[in-house]
Amino acid sequence: MTLTDASAEASVDESAGPLSTVYDPALPVDLRATLGPLGRGPYDPTTQWQGSAVWRTFTSPEGPVTLRLEQSSTGAPVRARAWGPGREWAIDGVPRLLGRDDDWSQLDLSRHPFLAETLRRLPGLRLPATRRVFEAMAPAIIEQKVTSLEAYREWARLVTRFGALPPGPRPAMPRKLRVSPTPEAWRAIPSWEWHQAGVDPTRSRTLVNAASRASAIERAENAAILTTLPGIGPWTAAETLQRSHGDPDQVSVGDYHVPHFVGYALAGDRHCDDAGMLELLAPWAGQRQRVVRLILASGRLPERRGPRATLTDHRRR
């Protein structure tokens, strides 16, 4: 049976009320700067912004949950409200999601004043930790070896079609909000649906294989474990752990743009490769992802002059 929005709607439980909290951290947090990397494009059905608030959905160990976070200004307390079977788990995790455990105090930027200035301008920048490894890995697999535009389109289509309608106050929520498919739902997607979404067989096999090992993936703590899975290389492992664990040292080796950005920011070399990027980041071993995040937030990025990647329509094959 093909899962559709109609079948997902029946599983939504509207009877449970929300849980709320106000998170007022010791150090300032910038909600948008911190959670920005979690959304896969502006139309990601699992992450939707409404002004100063963000709606996020995910599947907790207790079941689906909708989390709404709102902050009136940078550094202000964050108001959180959660609905669904996983609402208590989500509320308990708000501090980690907003980077409570992300300590930047030992990051020495004295040799790079522009990075120090970026951190001064963005004192609330933190690395988020979602605590959900498989849900961070699934979109990273979709993004393997395709353009961002392709990946965002494919992710939105699959989540909208096979994800569940989220728990919570339906009239107030973004209309297109969905919960990412469960591992079981990913495994049940027929081959022609992957084809219609534009996902090639290599990526679909990798994601289905990962879904079959989702329980073990949730216990993974490092890239060495994740890269033992078929189709999961250093780039996918890094993209996953950056989000699930807030890992401060995971660098996306193999990314098309990141080496150019790092090379340009730290050495004025827009043609930097992975090896050159790692050499430049070596002085910050243990905190390399923090430096990359600062570079991406600094605005000191080279103009994209490389050849425009061709969008591949796998549905024609």
VOKOLGU-615937 format. One record per residue (C-alpha): residue number from 1; z, y, x. Coordinates in Angstrom, 3 decimals. Layout:
REM VOKOLGU-615937
NUM_Z_Y_X
...
***
This chain:
REM VOKOLGU-615937
1_0.000_0.000_0.000
2_-0.857_3.450_1.291
3_2.052_5.888_1.383
4_1.314_9.202_-0.288
5_3.186_12.331_-1.286
6_3.692_10.869_-4.747
7_5.466_7.770_-3.432
8_7.545_9.842_-1.051
9_8.713_12.134_-3.839
10_10.583_9.350_-5.590
11_12.924_8.956_-2.609
12_14.204_12.536_-2.681
13_17.875_12.796_-3.683
14_18.739_16.126_-5.263
15_22.283_15.153_-6.275
16_24.057_15.880_-2.982
17_25.131_19.461_-2.385
18_24.684_21.272_0.926
19_27.098_21.608_3.812
20_27.402_24.948_5.578
21_28.745_26.364_8.806
22_28.570_29.503_10.902
23_27.949_28.970_14.605
24_29.262_31.818_16.733
25_28.747_30.693_20.362
26_30.654_32.015_23.345
27_27.346_33.031_24.928
28_24.530_34.681_22.958
29_21.755_32.569_21.492
30_18.316_33.705_20.366
31_17.338_31.482_17.440
32_13.583_32.007_17.639
33_13.305_31.873_21.442
34_15.415_28.709_21.561
35_13.841_26.739_18.727
36_10.266_27.976_19.191
37_9.178_24.952_21.277
38_10.200_22.530_18.518
39_7.417_23.590_16.160
40_3.989_22.067_16.639
41_1.850_25.036_15.727
42_2.343_27.585_12.931
43_1.681_25.033_10.188
44_3.973_22.242_11.375
45_5.358_20.725_8.136
46_8.664_19.881_9.853
47_9.381_23.405_11.145
48_8.720_26.467_8.998
49_9.868_30.046_9.637
50_10.739_32.486_6.873
51_11.509_35.851_8.431
52_14.769_35.486_10.365
53_15.352_31.932_9.100
54_13.907_28.580_10.108
55_13.726_25.405_8.032
56_13.696_22.129_9.968
57_13.492_18.577_8.680
58_14.164_15.296_10.414
59_15.539_11.821_9.873
60_19.119_11.482_11.066
61_20.912_8.153_11.612
62_22.186_8.585_8.029
63_18.840_9.493_6.488
64_16.595_12.514_5.875
65_17.965_16.004_6.210
66_16.802_19.568_5.714
67_18.441_22.172_7.930
68_18.168_25.917_7.395
69_19.259_28.249_10.193
70_19.346_32.021_9.930
71_20.285_34.764_12.383
72_20.275_38.457_11.556
73_19.649_39.534_15.162
74_19.687_38.129_18.686
75_23.225_37.230_19.675
76_24.519_37.332_16.090
77_26.225_34.260_14.599
78_23.878_31.640_13.183
79_24.368_30.557_9.595
80_23.477_26.921_8.972
81_23.087_24.961_5.767
82_22.028_21.314_5.471
83_20.968_19.052_2.605
84_20.417_15.329_2.305
85_22.133_12.116_3.431
86_22.153_13.353_7.044
87_23.636_16.773_6.298
88_26.988_16.126_8.009
89_25.245_14.800_11.119
90_22.965_17.835_11.173
91_25.795_20.346_10.789
92_27.812_18.638_13.529
93_24.766_18.913_15.807
94_24.054_22.621_15.330
95_25.791_23.661_18.595
96_23.756_21.189_20.664
97_20.570_22.081_18.820
98_21.154_25.711_19.784
99_21.842_24.950_23.436
100_25.627_24.936_23.630
101_25.473_22.487_26.559
102_22.664_24.349_28.333
103_24.399_26.135_31.234
104_22.206_28.636_33.084
105_25.027_30.103_35.183
106_24.008_28.312_38.396
107_20.331_29.272_38.207
108_19.608_31.429_41.275
109_16.712_33.799_40.602
110_17.468_36.247_43.416
111_14.114_35.618_45.148
112_12.107_36.311_42.013
113_13.144_39.613_40.413
114_10.663_39.287_37.551
115_12.278_35.994_36.477
116_15.716_37.562_36.754
117_14.479_40.430_34.608
118_13.072_37.991_32.046
119_16.447_36.261_31.799
120_18.147_39.635_31.470
121_15.804_40.507_28.587
122_16.322_37.110_26.935
123_20.009_36.289_27.433
124_19.925_34.064_24.346
125_17.205_31.712_25.627
126_18.500_28.132_25.568
127_17.037_24.634_25.805
128_17.527_22.913_22.428
129_18.621_19.308_22.010
130_17.537_17.659_18.752
131_19.204_14.293_19.573
132_16.226_12.478_18.021
133_14.091_10.881_20.722
134_11.436_9.126_18.660
135_10.823_12.164_16.461
136_10.285_14.255_19.603
137_7.971_11.618_21.050
138_5.704_11.164_18.007
139_4.043_14.620_18.118
140_3.861_14.453_21.915
141_1.782_11.281_21.588
142_-0.513_13.021_19.103
143_-0.966_15.811_21.690
144_-2.063_13.476_24.508
145_-5.383_14.503_26.096
146_-6.587_16.725_23.257
147_-6.528_20.462_22.687
148_-3.538_22.061_20.992
149_-5.686_23.007_18.004
150_-6.759_19.408_17.513
151_-3.219_18.081_17.877
152_-1.712_20.633_15.502
153_-4.324_19.842_12.866
154_-3.843_16.092_13.195
155_-0.037_16.302_13.186
156_0.031_18.499_10.082
157_-2.353_16.200_8.213
158_-0.441_13.001_9.011
159_3.019_14.423_8.304
160_1.885_16.018_5.056
161_0.270_12.804_3.856
162_2.820_10.225_5.039
163_6.036_12.156_5.460
164_8.659_12.377_2.728
165_9.414_15.401_0.600
166_12.596_16.926_2.009
167_15.976_17.082_0.297
168_17.242_20.505_-0.667
169_16.620_23.466_-2.988
170_12.938_22.953_-3.780
171_12.200_26.465_-5.159
172_13.657_28.201_-2.101
173_12.067_25.944_0.512
174_8.641_26.433_2.093
175_6.172_24.597_-0.127
176_4.587_22.600_2.700
177_7.849_21.407_4.256
178_7.954_17.636_4.895
179_10.096_15.134_6.768
180_8.274_13.402_9.621
181_7.352_9.790_8.794
182_9.924_7.165_9.623
183_8.999_4.536_12.224
184_8.257_2.149_9.368
185_5.941_4.674_7.737
186_4.060_5.301_10.988
187_3.507_1.564_11.383
188_2.170_1.281_7.831
189_-0.575_3.899_8.202
190_-3.945_2.144_7.820
191_-6.529_2.470_10.560
192_-8.903_4.495_8.382
193_-6.199_7.110_7.780
194_-5.775_7.650_11.514
195_-9.546_7.932_11.709
196_-9.689_10.490_8.897
197_-6.950_12.544_10.570
198_-8.986_12.610_13.781
199_-6.584_10.523_15.899
200_-8.414_8.132_18.218
201_-7.399_4.444_18.460
202_-5.668_4.865_21.834
203_-3.200_7.435_20.531
204_-2.658_5.680_17.206
205_-1.902_2.390_19.001
206_0.518_4.162_21.314
207_2.370_5.770_18.406
208_2.495_2.574_16.338
209_3.772_0.669_19.383
210_6.443_3.316_19.967
211_7.430_3.145_16.286
212_7.992_-0.584_16.622
213_10.471_0.163_19.424
214_12.069_3.228_17.842
215_15.618_1.862_17.926
216_15.431_1.254_21.678
217_13.719_4.615_22.226
218_16.639_6.415_20.557
219_18.945_5.020_23.252
220_16.724_6.157_26.131
221_18.333_8.745_28.399
222_15.664_9.340_31.031
223_11.950_9.362_31.744
224_12.068_6.157_33.788
225_12.954_4.223_30.641
226_10.417_5.944_28.402
227_7.527_5.461_30.813
228_7.943_1.678_30.645
229_6.401_1.870_27.177
230_2.628_1.332_26.919
231_0.786_4.642_26.735
232_3.814_6.761_27.643
233_3.330_8.605_30.933
234_5.288_11.349_32.718
235_3.839_14.141_30.547
236_4.811_12.531_27.233
237_8.255_11.553_28.542
238_8.896_15.095_29.764
239_7.726_16.706_26.524
240_10.039_14.348_24.639
241_13.192_14.785_26.726
242_12.800_18.559_26.906
243_13.365_18.593_23.148
244_15.534_15.572_22.371
245_18.013_16.068_25.222
246_17.433_19.656_26.303
247_16.777_18.217_29.765
248_16.797_21.183_32.184
249_14.690_19.478_34.866
250_11.825_17.818_32.967
251_8.480_19.315_33.993
252_5.301_18.525_32.046
253_3.272_17.085_34.913
254_-0.292_16.533_33.765
255_-0.408_19.550_31.467
256_-3.682_21.491_31.478
257_-2.107_24.954_31.519
258_1.455_24.780_32.898
259_0.535_24.383_36.614
260_-1.724_27.444_36.350
261_1.042_29.465_34.705
262_3.639_28.439_37.295
263_1.278_29.008_40.214
264_0.271_32.436_38.975
265_3.859_33.534_38.279
266_5.406_32.284_41.506
267_2.530_32.524_44.015
268_-0.279_34.515_42.402
269_-2.449_31.377_42.329
270_-4.041_30.723_38.948
271_-5.694_27.559_40.308
272_-2.461_25.713_41.119
273_-2.410_21.946_40.508
274_0.483_19.601_39.717
275_1.393_19.050_43.361
276_1.415_22.773_44.029
277_3.486_23.416_40.925
278_6.119_20.875_41.943
279_6.281_22.373_45.426
280_6.835_25.841_43.992
281_9.544_24.568_41.641
282_11.305_22.484_44.310
283_13.951_25.160_45.127
284_15.233_24.796_41.566
285_15.566_21.004_41.564
286_17.718_20.056_38.610
287_16.748_23.211_36.694
288_12.960_23.270_36.906
289_12.385_23.277_33.142
290_14.566_26.371_32.815
291_12.307_28.145_35.294
292_9.193_27.006_33.430
293_10.632_28.273_30.138
294_11.340_31.646_31.736
295_7.794_31.838_33.072
296_6.340_31.050_29.653
297_8.612_33.674_28.080
298_7.950_36.309_30.750
299_4.462_37.281_29.623
300_3.329_37.017_33.253
301_0.573_34.538_32.544
302_-3.002_34.437_33.807
303_-5.887_35.122_31.488
304_-7.361_31.832_30.353
305_-10.736_31.886_32.080
306_-11.384_28.178_32.258
307_-14.078_26.489_30.172
308_-13.140_26.246_26.526
309_-12.325_22.655_25.658
310_-14.625_21.093_23.103
311_-12.943_19.976_19.905
312_-13.614_16.268_19.542
313_-14.121_14.959_16.031
314_-13.058_11.323_16.291
315_-13.921_10.829_12.624
316_-17.599_10.648_13.608
317_-17.104_7.561_15.694
***
